[in-house]
């Protein structure tokens, strides 16, 4: 069953249920009003009869006066001396009590009764004087007209309910069709996109739909399409980049192996070259695995308190070995900073940033490191006086495999363009930020802000 049919049945059922309840309430109210009017009529008739009765000194009803009473049309009257002795009955053909149960009540009592297929509304009134009970009066009215009225009302209500259900079903069908029309458009677009594999297409949103739920659904669907398109383009670019990065080391390895096979001997230089390329491939695979885990949110962090200044000194001694006497690395500012985070991952960020600075800073250059408390954050600044980065490259340097070749020359020892991307992921996981400022010929400055304490870091 389609959604439109389900909604139509739901709305029609709800409307039908409400109308049925209203119909029952109307039927019950009319029934109560009619019975109340009947009860008033027989009560007045009973009072007139009681006012016209008289008793003997022996407390007996004078029967001669009774026969002078003629009930109105559709009214029945009986006077009983006791529960089994009938004194008077109009019409006289009825010798049985109008309400057998009422004779035994001993109090004023209204009740519906049935005599020979005729429904009656019976009022039973005990007759008493100051000297004691003298009899029982029963006055009744034929309910045939009331039954006909209620039956007609029930038929009218049922017919109106059926008509209302038909109208409600038609209106619900039309309204749900109009409401679901945009969803059908979404479905058709989704099918076309699946068939054509064109994720660049977007579903148009009319102005009147922008604020309703369907418009928000279409907007979210378009956002999802955009995100999927971006992911697929990123994956295509990733495959292209990986293929490009793998080509060089594999070519070198194949060439060296081919030479050794050709001359049936090997030399140490060839083995070292192969080993270096294998190491490069291992680093590439490791970095790609890291990025894959980071993007999937599956990279756990070992959150602990540690001294960031001690960690920075440790990294400083390590990179000084890499720089040797080629560069001057110094601290311009060093404050004591205690922070909460993954020490090893933060160390990886520092090594990546300082490694880049060492790699792209020419011989005789200098690198300046700063560490300071900045409110609730730890602020790390790494500045070099290398060739700088072109403005068009600044927004792309954190992309995977991106390297600005015009501003920075690639060497055999250069990386794969993943270091900054990895660093950005780690900093983001710590709810921090990493920014870069650079000018051609004036050098580059990386600034990292890390919260010193946070409870929202995923562990």
Secondary structure by P-SEA (a helix, b strand, c coil): ccaaaaaaaaaaaaaaaaaaaaaaaaaaaaaaaaaaaaaaaaaaaaaaaaaaccccccccccccccccccccccbbbbbbcccccccccccccccccccccccccccbbbbbbbccccccbbbbbbbbccccccbbbbbbbbaaaaaaaaaaaaaaaaaaaaaaaaaaaaaaaaaaaaaaaaaaaaaaaaaaaaaaccccbbbbbcccccccaaaaaaaaaaaaaaaaaaaaaaaaaaaaaaaaaaaaaaaaaaaaaaaaaaaccccaaaaaaaaaaaaaaaaaaaaaaaaaaaaacccccbbbbbcaaaaaaaaaaaaaaaacccbbbbbccccbbbbbccaaaaaaaaaaaaaaaaaaccccbbbbbbbbbcccbbbbbbbbccccccccccccccccccccccccccccccccccaaaaaaaaaaaacbbbbbbbcccbbbbbbbbbccccccccc
